[in-house]
């Protein structure tokens, strides 16, 4: 009940912010960000969301972890989403520290924001692999379709620049260059304890990366998908289809979905 009251208060606060901005006639970046926040925070409670919502405590009983974060990894251009980014990264870092994985695999490196923060919260004996498109690959020249938003993200990317400046983790990170639609996941089969998917956001790429991840996952391992929310319909459609076959839920207070393999496949 307290959780419901907290969510209602949060939504009412957002509503007041939006009405205040509308009253002043400000069609600004701030107003648009507030509208998007409202839409995304309502999303878990709408009928369109087919996944159950679970808190981190429900998913990982007794989780209490000291986490390390690198704030310089958060882009100041996205200051209106800073709270969301920080919260989600804290959740990911806590799960990583709790699981103590021996092997992590990430689909979608980009600048390495999540890469460095996950690596910092894994043990020194943890292998970390992160996959992204080859640096010389032309934008849009992929085996499967990308969304316009994906193309915008890829433009001007500086692959892995954020983890490269951290000597404590960069020696443990192996950067892989490949279109995931052409990726051979067989060498990683049944070996990964934690897999994070945040690469192409179209239905085709999410389904493709999920198939790889399920093949690569070790028994008892965890897969986490980012951007399970309305702005990314390809992610939503793919995961809702996958939920018919596996127990996938949304992590409360985040835009992430999670699958915990408890019985093997």
DRENKOL-748246 format. One line per 2 residues: number of its first residue (from 1); their letters; for each residue x, y, z of N, C-alpha, C. Coordinates in pm, 1 decimal. Layout:
BEGIN
NUM = A = X Y Z X Y Z X Y Z | ...
This chain:
BEGIN
1 = XX = 82.5 -120.6 0.0 0.0 0.0 0.0 86.5 126.4 0.0 | 193.5 125.3 79.3 282.8 240.9 84.4 347.5 265.6 -51.2
3 = XX = 377.3 153.5 -123.2 437.2 167.8 -255.1 340.9 238.2 -349.8 | 213.5 200.6 -343.5 112.2 262.4 -429.5 100.1 411.5 -398.6
5 = XX = 95.6 446.2 -267.6 85.3 586.9 -227.6 204.8 665.6 -279.3 | 323.9 607.1 -268.9 444.3 673.7 -316.4 437.8 699.2 -466.1
7 = XX = 390.4 599.4 -543.1 378.3 615.5 -688.0 277.4 723.2 -723.5 | 165.1 726.4 -653.1 63.3 827.7 -679.1 118.8 967.3 -650.8
9 = XX = 189.3 982.6 -540.8 247.8 1112.6 -508.5 346.9 1157.0 -615.3 | 427.6 1061.9 -663.4 524.1 1094.1 -767.3 455.0 1141.5 -893.8
11 = XX = 348.0 1072.1 -933.6 275.3 1109.5 -1054.9 204.7 1243.9 -1039.2 | 150.0 1268.9 -921.1 85.7 1398.5 -896.9 187.9 1511.5 -902.8
13 = XX = 306.9 1486.9 -849.8 411.4 1588.8 -855.6 448.8 1619.2 -1000.3 | 462.4 1514.6 -1082.5 493.0 1534.6 -1223.4 380.9 1610.7 -1293.6
15 = XX = 257.9 1576.4 -1258.1 143.8 1645.6 -1319.1 147.1 1794.7 -1287.2 | 179.0 1828.4 -1161.7 188.3 1969.9 -1123.4 298.3 2041.3 -1202.0
17 = XX = 412.0 1972.5 -1220.8 521.6 2032.4 -1296.8 477.6 2063.4 -1440.1 | 409.1 1967.3 -1501.1 367.4 1983.8 -1640.5 263.5 2094.9 -1652.7
19 = XX = 165.0 2096.8 -1563.1 62.9 2200.9 -1567.6 123.9 2339.2 -1546.2 | 221.7 2347.7 -1456.9 288.4 2475.2 -1432.1 361.5 2523.7 -1556.1
21 = XX = 431.4 2433.3 -1623.4 503.0 2469.5 -1745.3 405.2 2509.2 -1855.8 | 294.1 2434.6 -1867.2 194.0 2466.4 -1969.5 130.7 2602.9 -1943.5
23 = XX = 105.0 2635.0 -1816.0 43.5 2762.9 -1780.6 133.4 2879.4 -1821.1 | 263.5 2859.3 -1807.5 357.2 2965.8 -1844.3 388.2 2965.9 -1993.7
25 = XX = 326.9 2870.4 -2064.9 343.6 2867.4 -2210.4 480.8 2823.0 -2255.2 | 546.5 2740.3 -2175.8 682.5 2699.8 -2208.8 682.9 2563.4 -2277.2
27 = XX = 696.0 2563.4 -2409.3 713.0 2436.6 -2481.7 864.0 2412.1 -2492.6 | 925.2 2384.2 -2380.8 1070.2 2375.6 -2371.4 1116.9 2231.4 -2357.8
29 = XX = 1247.6 2214.6 -2358.1 1306.6 2082.7 -2336.0 1266.1 2029.0 -2199.5 | 1256.2 2117.8 -2101.5 1216.2 2076.2 -1967.8 1074.5 2020.2 -1967.3
31 = XX = 983.3 2089.2 -2038.5 844.7 2043.6 -2044.8 834.0 1908.7 -2114.8 | 906.2 1892.7 -2225.0 903.2 1765.9 -2297.1 960.5 1652.5 -2212.8
33 = XX = 1066.7 1683.7 -2138.7 1125.6 1582.1 -2051.5 1027.5 1540.3 -1942.7 | 954.3 1638.2 -1888.4 856.3 1607.7 -1783.8 743.4 1521.0 -1838.5
35 = XX = 698.7 1550.2 -1960.7 594.1 1470.0 -2023.2 640.3 1325.7 -2044.9 | 764.6 1310.3 -2091.2 818.3 1176.9 -2113.7 831.4 1101.3 -1982.5
37 = XX = 876.0 1168.6 -1877.8 886.1 1105.4 -1746.8 749.6 1056.3 -1698.1 | 647.8 1139.9 -1717.7 512.9 1101.8 -1675.9 466.7 976.8 -1750.3
39 = XX = 489.0 976.9 -1881.1 447.7 863.5 -1963.5 518.9 736.3 -1919.7 | 649.7 746.3 -1895.6 726.8 628.1 -1858.9 694.8 579.5 -1718.1
41 = XX = 663.1 671.2 -1626.0 632.0 629.9 -1489.2 490.7 571.5 -1480.2 | 401.1 613.2 -1570.8 267.9 553.2 -1575.5 270.3 415.0 -1639.6
43 = XX = 365.2 394.4 -1730.9 368.1 275.1 -1814.1 356.2 144.6 -1735.7 | 430.2 123.4 -1625.5 420.4 -6.8 -1558.0 280.6 -42.0 -1508.9
45 = XX = 194.1 58.6 -1492.1 62.4 35.5 -1433.0 -49.4 33.5 -1537.4 | -11.9 44.9 -1666.2 -110.9 42.3 -1773.1 -132.7 -100.8 -1821.4
47 = XX = -252.9 -129.8 -1874.5 -281.5 -266.3 -1923.4 -184.7 -312.7 -2031.9 | -125.5 -217.5 -2105.3 -34.0 -254.5 -2214.0 91.9 -322.6 -2162.6
49 = XX = 126.9 -298.4 -2037.0 243.8 -365.4 -1979.1 201.5 -503.4 -1929.5 | 249.7 -606.4 -1996.7 208.0 -743.4 -1964.9 295.4 -808.9 -1858.0
51 = XX = 401.7 -742.2 -1816.1 494.5 -803.8 -1722.8 462.9 -765.8 -1578.6 | 477.3 -858.8 -1487.0 463.3 -823.8 -1344.8 576.4 -730.0 -1302.8
53 = XX = 552.7 -652.2 -1199.9 652.4 -557.9 -1148.4 703.1 -611.7 -1015.2 | 834.6 -620.7 -1001.8 893.2 -668.6 -877.4 1005.2 -575.6 -832.9
55 = XX = 1015.2 -556.4 -702.4 1122.9 -474.6 -648.2 1252.9 -554.2 -648.8 | 1362.8 -483.2 -635.3 1493.1 -549.5 -629.2 1497.6 -644.2 -509.6
57 = XX = 1436.4 -604.5 -397.2 1434.7 -689.7 -278.2 1358.8 -820.4 -302.6 | 1250.5 -813.2 -380.7 1174.8 -934.1 -412.1 1255.6 -1028.1 -501.9
59 = XX = 1328.3 -969.2 -595.3 1405.7 -1048.9 -689.5 1529.7 -1109.4 -625.6 | 1592.7 -1031.9 -537.3 1717.4 -1075.0 -473.5 1705.9 -1052.3 -322.6
61 = XX = 1639.8 -1144.4 -252.0 1618.0 -1126.8 -107.8 1748.9 -1102.6 -32.3 | 1744.4 -1001.5 53.6 1860.8 -971.3 135.3 1967.2 -888.4 67.0
63 = XX = 1938.9 -837.4 -54.0 2039.5 -759.7 -126.7 2071.2 -630.2 -50.9 | 2194.2 -615.2 -12.6 2243.3 -493.7 53.0 2388.4 -479.7 12.0
65 = XX = 2415.7 -395.6 -85.5 2549.5 -391.3 -141.8 2604.7 -249.2 -143.6 | 2730.8 -238.2 -110.3 2801.8 -112.4 -127.2 2845.9 -105.5 -272.9
67 = XX = 2805.1 -1.4 -345.4 2836.1 5.1 -487.9 2930.0 121.3 -518.1 | 3001.6 107.8 -627.5 3088.5 213.6 -677.4 3029.8 267.4 -807.1
69 = XX = 3024.9 400.2 -820.7 2975.6 462.1 -943.1 3073.7 568.5 -989.8 | 3077.7 590.5 -1119.0 3158.2 696.8 -1177.0 3063.9 798.2 -1240.3
71 = XX = 3042.6 909.5 -1170.8 2944.8 1008.6 -1216.4 2985.5 1075.2 -1346.6 | 3115.1 1076.5 -1377.6 3157.3 1140.0 -1502.9 3104.9 1064.9 -1623.9
73 = XX = 3051.8 944.4 -1600.1 2996.7 866.2 -1710.4 2859.2 916.7 -1754.7 | 2800.4 1008.0 -1678.8 2665.1 1053.0 -1710.1 2670.2 1181.9 -1791.2
75 = XX = 2609.2 1177.6 -1907.4 2616.7 1285.9 -2004.9 2539.4 1407.3 -1955.6 | 2605.7 1524.5 -1941.7 2534.3 1644.4 -1896.1 2426.5 1690.8 -1992.8
77 = XX = 2434.8 1648.0 -2119.5 2330.7 1685.1 -2216.0 2196.9 1620.5 -2180.7 | 2200.8 1514.6 -2101.3 2078.5 1447.1 -2059.8 2047.7 1477.2 -1913.5
79 = XX = 2069.7 1600.0 -1871.6 2055.1 1635.2 -1730.1 1913.2 1611.4 -1678.2 | 1812.7 1620.6 -1765.9 1674.6 1601.3 -1720.7 1645.1 1454.3 -1689.3
81 = XX = 1731.0 1362.5 -1738.0 1713.2 1221.2 -1709.4 1819.7 1170.6 -1612.2 | 1892.1 1263.1 -1551.2 2002.5 1226.4 -1462.7 1954.5 1135.1 -1350.6
83 = XX = 1839.0 1167.6 -1291.6 1786.7 1087.3 -1181.0 1759.3 943.8 -1226.2 | 1699.4 929.2 -1345.5 1668.3 796.4 -1398.0 1797.0 718.6 -1422.9
85 = XX = 1895.2 783.0 -1489.0 2021.3 716.1 -1518.9 2091.7 671.8 -1391.4 | 2099.3 761.5 -1294.0 2168.9 729.6 -1169.9 2099.3 614.9 -1096.5
87 = XX = 1966.4 622.1 -1089.1 1891.4 518.8 -1017.4 1910.0 382.6 -1084.0 | 1896.2 376.7 -1216.0 1908.1 249.5 -1285.5 2049.0 193.6 -1273.9
89 = XX = 2148.5 281.5 -1282.1 2285.6 234.3 -1270.5 2313.5 183.0 -1130.5 | 2255.8 247.2 -1029.3 2268.7 197.4 -891.8 2207.9 57.9 -878.5
91 = XX = 2091.9 37.2 -940.1 2025.8 -93.4 -936.0 2113.7 -198.8 -1004.2 | 2165.2 -166.2 -1122.8 2251.3 -259.4 -1194.9 2377.6 -291.4 -1115.4
93 = XX = 2436.7 -188.1 -1057.4 2559.5 -207.6 -979.6 2532.9 -295.9 -858.4 | 2419.7 -273.6 -791.0 2385.8 -352.8 -673.0 2362.1 -499.4 -709.9
95 = XX = 2292.6 -522.8 -820.8 2268.4 -660.3 -865.5 2400.2 -728.8 -899.5 | 2488.7 -655.6 -967.1 2619.2 -711.4 -1002.6 2699.1 -749.0 -878.2
97 = XX = 2703.7 -657.6 -781.1 2777.5 -684.3 -657.5 2716.9 -802.5 -582.3 | 2585.3 -814.4 -586.7 2515.5 -923.2 -518.0 2545.5 -1058.8 -584.2
99 = XX = 2543.3 -1060.7 -718.0 2561.8 -1185.4 -791.3 2706.8 -1234.0 -790.7 | 2801.9 -1140.4 -781.5 2944.5 -1172.3 -790.1 2971.4 -1260.6 -913.3
101 = XX = 2937.1 -1213.4 -1033.0 2950.4 -1295.2 -1153.6 3096.1 -1320.0 -1190.8 | 3119.5 -1433.0 -1254.0 3252.5 -1466.0 -1305.8 3267.2 -1423.9 -1451.9
103 = XX = 3152.2 -1409.3 -1520.3 3156.8 -1365.0 -1660.2 3034.1 -1279.5 -1689.9 | 3058.6 -1159.4 -1741.0 2952.9 -1065.6 -1780.5 2962.3 -1043.3 -1930.8
105 = XX = 2846.1 -1036.5 -1994.9 2842.7 -1004.0 -2138.5 2743.8 -889.5 -2159.0 | 2786.8 -791.4 -2237.0 2703.7 -674.2 -2264.3 2682.0 -659.2 -2415.1
107 = XX = 2556.5 -647.6 -2455.2 2522.9 -614.7 -2593.4 2501.7 -463.3 -2601.7 | 2590.0 -392.9 -2669.8 2578.3 -248.2 -2684.8 2671.6 -173.9 -2591.0
109 = XX = 2790.2 -140.0 -2639.5 2889.7 -70.6 -2557.5 2865.1 79.5 -2554.3 | 2849.4 137.6 -2673.5 2844.0 282.2 -2693.0 2966.5 345.2 -2626.3
111 = XX = 2948.9 444.4 -2540.3 3064.0 511.0 -2479.4 3119.3 433.8 -2359.3 | 3045.9 332.3 -2311.9 3096.0 250.7 -2202.0 3049.6 293.8 -2064.8
113 = XX = 2940.8 372.9 -2057.5 2889.3 419.1 -1927.5 2851.3 301.2 -1838.5 | 2767.4 214.4 -1890.8 2725.7 99.1 -1812.1 2841.9 0.7 -1795.5
115 = XX = 2922.7 -12.8 -1898.6 3035.5 -105.0 -1894.7 3124.2 -79.4 -1773.4 | 3167.8 45.6 -1757.7 3260.9 76.7 -1649.4 3195.2 58.5 -1513.0
117 = XX = 3068.4 95.8 -1499.8 3002.9 85.0 -1370.1 2973.4 -60.1 -1331.0 | 2942.4 -144.7 -1427.6 2925.6 -286.8 -1397.3 3060.2 -350.4 -1362.6
119 = XX = 3162.4 -316.0 -1438.3 3294.7 -373.6 -1413.3 3347.3 -335.4 -1275.3 | 3321.6 -211.9 -1233.6 3367.8 -166.9 -1103.0 3304.6 -244.6 -989.1
121 = XX = 3186.3 -298.6 -1012.8 3113.5 -368.8 -906.6 3118.7 -520.1 -920.9 | 3201.6 -568.6 -1010.6 3226.7 -712.0 -1021.1 3365.0 -740.4 -962.0
123 = XX = 3391.8 -865.7 -932.8 3519.6 -901.9 -873.5 3634.7 -892.5 -972.1 | 3756.1 -889.9 -919.9 3874.1 -879.5 -1004.8 3893.1 -1002.8 -1092.2
125 = XX = 3828.2 -1112.8 -1055.8 3838.9 -1235.1 -1135.1 3727.8 -1248.1 -1238.4 | 3648.4 -1143.1 -1254.4 3535.2 -1146.2 -1348.2 3580.1 -1108.1 -1488.6
127 = XX = 3545.4 -1191.9 -1586.5 3568.8 -1158.7 -1727.0 3452.6 -1074.1 -1778.4 | 3484.4 -971.2 -1855.0 3379.5 -881.6 -1906.0 3396.2 -869.8 -2057.0
129 = XX = 3290.4 -905.7 -2129.4 3288.6 -891.9 -2274.7 3179.5 -793.5 -2312.6 | 3210.4 -701.2 -2402.2 3111.3 -604.4 -2447.6 3116.3 -596.0 -2599.8
131 = XX = 2999.2 -599.0 -2661.7 2987.4 -611.4 -2807.6 2923.6 -487.4 -2868.5 | 2985.7 -438.8 -2975.4 2926.1 -327.6 -3051.3 2970.0 -338.4 -3196.4
133 = XX = 2911.4 -253.8 -3280.5 2941.8 -256.2 -3423.2 3087.1 -218.8 -3449.2 | 3146.5 -272.0 -3556.1 3282.7 -231.5 -3592.5 3290.4 -80.9 -3615.3
135 = XX = 3403.2 -21.5 -3580.6 3417.6 123.8 -3589.9 3408.5 174.0 -3733.6 | 3447.4 90.5 -3829.3 3446.1 134.1 -3969.1 3315.9 101.0 -4040.7
137 = XX = 3217.2 47.0 -3967.7 3090.1 11.8 -4030.9 3005.3 134.8 -4052.5 | 2949.7 148.8 -4171.1 2867.6 263.5 -4205.2 2737.8 263.2 -4125.8
139 = XX = 2691.4 382.9 -4087.4 2567.2 395.2 -4014.2 2452.1 339.0 -4098.9 | 2376.5 251.7 -4040.5 2262.4 192.8 -4110.6 2297.8 70.2 -4191.7
141 = XX = 2427.0 39.5 -4204.5 2468.3 -76.9 -4283.0 2473.0 -199.9 -4192.9 | 2356.1 -235.9 -4142.0 2346.2 -349.8 -4051.0 2261.4 -459.4 -4115.1
143 = XX = 2277.6 -579.8 -4063.5 2206.8 -694.1 -4121.1 2057.0 -686.5 -4093.7 | 2020.9 -631.1 -3977.3 1880.6 -613.0 -3940.1 1850.6 -463.7 -3930.4
145 = XX = 1722.5 -424.8 -3939.2 1690.8 -280.9 -3937.1 1717.5 -216.6 -3801.1 | 1755.8 -88.2 -3803.9 1769.4 -5.6 -3683.9 1664.1 104.1 -3687.7
147 = XX = 1623.9 151.4 -3572.1 1529.5 262.6 -3565.5 1603.2 394.5 -3588.7 | 1527.0 500.9 -3617.0 1587.8 633.0 -3634.2 1663.5 674.6 -3508.6
149 = XX = 1607.4 640.6 -3392.7 1673.5 675.1 -3266.4 1806.0 600.7 -3252.7 | 1809.4 473.7 -3293.3 1933.6 396.6 -3289.7 2039.1 460.2 -3379.8
151 = XX = 1996.2 503.0 -3497.6 2090.5 564.5 -3590.1 2148.4 692.6 -3531.0 | 2065.0 766.5 -3458.0 2112.4 888.0 -3393.2 2213.5 859.7 -3284.5
153 = XX = 2190.8 751.3 -3210.0 2283.8 712.7 -3103.6 2418.3 673.3 -3162.8 | 2415.2 598.9 -3273.1 2539.0 549.7 -3332.4 2621.8 660.9 -3396.0
155 = XX = 2556.5 766.9 -3440.0 2628.2 872.4 -3510.9 2728.8 941.0 -3418.4 | 2852.0 946.6 -3460.4 2954.3 1016.0 -3383.3 2994.3 944.0 -3255.6
157 = XX = 2966.3 814.4 -3244.6 2996.2 741.4 -3120.9 3146.6 732.0 -3096.5 | 3182.2 730.5 -2969.8 3320.9 710.8 -2928.9 3321.7 583.2 -2845.1
159 = XX = 3343.6 472.5 -2911.8 3322.3 341.7 -2852.2 3416.2 316.8 -2734.0 | 3357.4 292.4 -2617.6 3433.8 253.6 -2501.1 3520.4 359.7 -2438.2
161 = XX = 3501.7 485.9 -2476.1 3591.4 591.1 -2426.3 3586.3 606.7 -2274.1 | 3473.6 572.0 -2211.2 3460.6 593.4 -2067.5 3530.7 485.9 -1985.4
163 = XX = 3533.2 362.8 -2032.9 3604.5 260.5 -1956.3 3754.9 261.5 -1986.6 | 3793.8 316.6 -2102.0 3934.9 319.7 -2138.1 4018.6 402.9 -2040.9
165 = XX = 3956.6 500.3 -1976.2 4032.1 589.7 -1886.7 4038.2 536.9 -1743.7 | 3984.1 416.0 -1720.7 3984.3 358.0 -1586.8 4073.4 234.2 -1585.2
167 = XX = 4200.0 250.3 -1547.5 4293.1 135.7 -1548.7 4250.4 21.2 -1458.7 | 4167.1 50.8 -1356.3 4124.0 -54.8 -1263.9 4035.3 -158.0 -1332.2
169 = XX = 3971.2 -120.0 -1443.5 3879.3 -214.6 -1508.8 3913.6 -242.4 -1654.5 | 3984.8 -153.3 -1720.5 3999.1 -169.6 -1865.5 4074.5 -296.3 -1904.7
171 = XX = 4164.4 -344.3 -1817.8 4237.6 -466.5 -1850.4 4149.6 -590.5 -1840.0 | 4034.3 -579.0 -1773.0 3943.1 -692.8 -1759.0 3832.5 -691.5 -1863.5
173 = XX = 3827.4 -587.3 -1944.6 3719.8 -572.1 -2042.7 3771.0 -608.1 -2181.7 | 3701.4 -699.6 -2247.1 3733.5 -736.4 -2385.0 3629.5 -676.1 -2477.4
175 = XX = 3674.3 -585.8 -2564.6 3583.4 -522.2 -2659.9 3571.4 -609.2 -2784.1 | 3448.1 -646.1 -2819.7 3421.0 -724.5 -2938.9 3354.3 -636.0 -3042.6
177 = XX = 3393.9 -652.1 -3169.0 3339.3 -571.0 -3277.7 3266.3 -662.0 -3375.0 | 3134.8 -651.6 -3376.4 3056.5 -735.5 -3466.9 2910.7 -690.7 -3464.2
179 = XX = 2844.8 -697.3 -3578.3 2700.1 -683.0 -3583.7 2643.3 -805.5 -3510.9 | 2561.6 -783.0 -3409.2 2514.2 -896.8 -3328.9 2430.6 -994.7 -3410.8
181 = XX = 2376.2 -949.7 -3525.0 2302.3 -1041.0 -3612.2 2396.1 -1141.8 -3679.4 | 2527.0 -1111.9 -3682.5 2626.8 -1202.1 -3740.8 2713.5 -1266.8 -3632.4
183 = XX = 2685.9 -1236.7 -3508.1 2770.2 -1279.9 -3396.7 2758.7 -1430.1 -3372.2 | 2872.2 -1494.7 -3352.9 2875.1 -1636.9 -3319.5 2883.1 -1649.4 -3167.4
185 = XX = 2772.7 -1683.2 -3105.4 2768.1 -1691.2 -2959.2 2804.8 -1828.9 -2905.1 | 2832.4 -1923.7 -2994.2 2861.5 -2060.1 -2949.6 2979.3 -2067.3 -2851.3
187 = XX = 3089.1 -1991.3 -2873.7 3200.5 -1999.3 -2777.2 3163.7 -1953.4 -2636.1 | 3052.8 -1882.3 -2621.9 3009.7 -1830.6 -2490.7 2891.0 -1909.0 -2434.4
189 = XX = 2854.8 -2017.8 -2500.3 2734.8 -2092.6 -2460.3 2743.7 -2140.4 -2315.6 | 2633.6 -2119.3 -2242.4 2620.7 -2167.2 -2103.8 2734.9 -2121.4 -2012.7
191 = XX = 2783.9 -1998.3 -2033.7 2900.5 -1954.8 -1956.5 2885.3 -1820.0 -1887.1 | 2776.7 -1745.8 -1915.5 2765.9 -1608.7 -1865.1 2671.1 -1601.2 -1745.6
193 = XX = 2716.5 -1534.3 -1640.9 2635.4 -1519.9 -1519.7 2541.9 -1399.9 -1527.5 | 2585.2 -1294.5 -1598.2 2505.1 -1172.5 -1611.1 2518.1 -1121.3 -1753.0
195 = XX = 2404.1 -1098.2 -1817.6 2401.9 -1044.8 -1954.5 2314.0 -920.4 -1955.9 | 2368.9 -813.1 -2010.4 2296.7 -684.9 -2017.1 2275.0 -649.3 -2163.7
197 = XX = 2150.1 -622.4 -2201.0 2115.6 -596.1 -2341.5 2067.1 -452.4 -2357.3 | 2144.6 -374.7 -2430.2 2109.1 -234.7 -2458.4 2175.8 -195.4 -2589.9
199 = XX = 2140.7 -266.6 -2697.3 2201.2 -242.5 -2828.7 2092.8 -189.1 -2923.2 | 2071.0 -255.0 -3037.7 1964.3 -211.7 -3127.5 1828.8 -227.1 -3061.3
201 = XX = 1742.2 -126.5 -3079.3 1614.3 -124.0 -3008.4 1495.7 -166.5 -3094.8 | 1521.7 -209.7 -3217.8 1411.4 -259.2 -3299.8 1372.1 -399.9 -3253.4
203 = XX = 1251.7 -439.6 -3290.7 1202.8 -573.3 -3255.6 1301.5 -680.6 -3301.6 | 1351.0 -664.8 -3425.3 1438.8 -766.6 -3483.3 1567.8 -781.8 -3403.2
205 = XX = 1628.0 -669.4 -3364.6 1754.7 -678.5 -3291.9 1735.2 -726.0 -3147.8 | 1629.1 -681.7 -3083.1 1605.7 -727.3 -2945.4 1580.3 -878.2 -2943.9
207 = XX = 1500.9 -927.3 -3039.2 1475.1 -1071.3 -3047.6 1603.7 -1147.6 -3076.7 | 1684.9 -1094.2 -3166.6 1812.7 -1157.4 -3200.7 1906.4 -1162.5 -3079.9
209 = XX = 1921.9 -1049.5 -3011.4 2013.5 -1043.9 -2896.9 1963.2 -1130.0 -2781.3 | 1831.3 -1137.1 -2766.6 1774.7 -1220.8 -2661.3 1801.1 -1368.8 -2688.3
211 = XX = 1790.5 -1410.8 -2814.3 1820.2 -1550.5 -2849.1 1965.8 -1585.2 -2815.7 | 2056.1 -1495.7 -2852.2 2196.7 -1516.5 -2817.8 2214.0 -1525.5 -2666.5
213 = XX = 2153.5 -1431.6 -2595.8 2170.8 -1424.1 -2450.7 2121.9 -1551.4 -2382.2 | 2007.7 -1602.8 -2424.9 1952.9 -1723.7 -2363.7 2042.6 -1845.2 -2390.1
215 = XX = 2108.7 -1846.8 -2504.0 2202.8 -1954.3 -2534.4 2330.0 -1941.4 -2449.3 | 2368.7 -1818.4 -2422.0 2493.3 -1791.8 -2350.7 2478.9 -1800.9 -2199.3
217 = XX = 2357.4 -1793.4 -2150.2 2333.8 -1782.6 -2006.3 2365.4 -1912.5 -1933.5 | 2439.9 -1900.2 -1825.3 2466.6 -2014.0 -1737.7 2345.1 -2039.2 -1649.6
219 = XX = 2325.5 -2162.3 -1608.5 2212.6 -2194.0 -1521.2 2220.9 -2109.6 -1393.5 | 2111.1 -2044.5 -1359.1 2108.6 -1954.7 -1244.5 2149.8 -1812.4 -1278.5
221 = XX = 2181.8 -1787.1 -1406.2 2225.8 -1654.4 -1447.9 2110.6 -1556.3 -1466.7 | 2146.5 -1432.7 -1498.7 2049.0 -1323.9 -1507.4 2067.3 -1248.1 -1638.3
223 = XX = 1955.6 -1218.3 -1705.4 1955.1 -1129.5 -1822.8 1875.9 -1005.0 -1786.5 | 1931.5 -888.3 -1819.6 1862.2 -761.2 -1796.6 1856.3 -685.5 -1929.0
225 = XX = 1736.4 -639.2 -1963.1 1715.8 -556.4 -2082.7 1687.1 -412.9 -2039.5 | 1749.3 -317.5 -2104.7 1718.5 -176.9 -2078.4 1608.8 -129.8 -2174.2
227 = XX = 1549.1 -15.8 -2141.1 1453.4 54.6 -2227.6 1324.9 -23.4 -2254.4 | 1276.6 -94.2 -2152.6 1144.3 -155.0 -2163.1 1041.2 -49.2 -2124.1
229 = XX = 1004.0 33.1 -2223.0 910.4 143.5 -2200.3 858.0 191.6 -2335.5 | 749.0 270.0 -2337.6 680.2 305.3 -2462.5 765.5 369.3 -2571.8
231 = XX = 867.1 452.9 -2541.4 944.2 510.1 -2652.5 1017.9 407.3 -2736.8 | 1025.8 283.2 -2688.1 1097.7 178.7 -2760.7 1002.5 60.9 -2786.2
233 = XX = 910.6 74.0 -2881.5 809.7 -30.4 -2905.1 869.7 -164.2 -2946.7 | 986.5 -163.1 -3011.5 1049.7 -288.1 -3050.5 1092.4 -369.5 -2930.2
235 = XX = 1142.2 -301.4 -2827.3 1181.9 -369.5 -2703.9 1058.3 -427.9 -2635.6 | 953.9 -346.7 -2626.5 830.3 -389.3 -2560.5 770.8 -511.7 -2630.4
237 = XX = 757.4 -505.9 -2762.4 696.0 -616.2 -2837.2 776.1 -745.1 -2821.7 | 906.9 -735.4 -2836.6 990.6 -854.7 -2829.2 984.8 -919.4 -2691.2
239 = XX = 993.0 -838.2 -2586.0 993.7 -894.6 -2450.8 857.0 -948.4 -2410.5 | 750.3 -885.7 -2460.2 618.2 -938.6 -2427.9 594.5 -1072.8 -2497.4
241 = XX = 651.7 -1091.2 -2614.3 644.0 -1222.0 -2679.1 727.4 -1324.3 -2601.9 | 846.9 -1283.2 -2559.3 935.5 -1374.3 -2485.7 874.5 -1414.8 -2351.7
243 = XX = 792.9 -1325.7 -2294.5 731.4 -1352.4 -2164.1 633.3 -1467.6 -2168.4 | 584.9 -1504.7 -2288.5 497.0 -1622.0 -2299.9 574.2 -1751.0 -2275.4
245 = XX = 706.4 -1744.6 -2292.3 789.8 -1864.4 -2277.0 870.8 -1865.3 -2147.9 | 895.3 -1744.8 -2092.1 981.2 -1736.0 -1974.5 927.1 -1632.7 -1876.3
247 = XX = 965.8 -1647.9 -1752.3 919.1 -1559.7 -1646.4 1001.6 -1431.3 -1644.6 | 956.1 -1332.4 -1720.8 1023.1 -1202.7 -1729.0 939.3 -1100.7 -1652.8
249 = XX = 1004.0 -1015.7 -1576.7 929.6 -910.9 -1506.5 1003.1 -777.9 -1520.5 | 934.8 -671.9 -1483.7 994.9 -538.7 -1484.3 1045.6 -505.8 -1344.4
251 = XX = 1166.6 -447.8 -1338.2 1222.9 -408.1 -1209.6 1156.7 -277.2 -1166.9 | 1095.9 -278.7 -1051.0 1019.9 -163.1 -1002.4 1105.7 -36.7 -1001.5
253 = XX = 1046.0 72.9 -1048.8 1113.7 202.2 -1046.9 1217.5 220.2 -1155.3 | 1221.9 126.6 -1251.7 1319.6 136.4 -1359.9 1251.3 111.0 -1494.4
255 = XX = 1328.1 127.3 -1600.8 1282.5 93.0 -1734.9 1351.1 -35.1 -1780.7 | 1380.0 -123.8 -1685.3 1451.8 -247.3 -1714.6 1364.4 -369.5 -1689.3
257 = XX = 1380.8 -469.0 -1774.9 1317.3 -599.2 -1757.8 1424.2 -700.4 -1720.4 | 1384.2 -806.7 -1652.4 1482.1 -903.1 -1600.8 1428.9 -1045.2 -1611.4
259 = XX = 1521.0 -1136.7 -1638.9 1491.6 -1279.9 -1638.1 1596.8 -1348.4 -1551.1 | 1553.0 -1427.2 -1456.3 1642.7 -1504.1 -1369.8 1622.1 -1652.1 -1400.8
261 = XX = 1725.7 -1717.8 -1446.8 1716.7 -1860.0 -1482.0 1731.3 -1941.8 -1354.6 | 1622.5 -2001.6 -1311.4 1624.4 -2078.7 -1188.0 1621.7 -2229.3 -1211.4
263 = XX = 1576.5 -2269.1 -1330.0 1561.1 -2412.7 -1356.3 1633.3 -2458.1 -1481.6 | 1704.5 -2367.0 -1546.7 1767.8 -2403.7 -1672.8 1665.7 -2403.2 -1785.6
265 = X = 1712.3 -2422.1 -1908.3 1621.4 -2418.6 -2022.5 1615.0 -2555.2 -2088.2
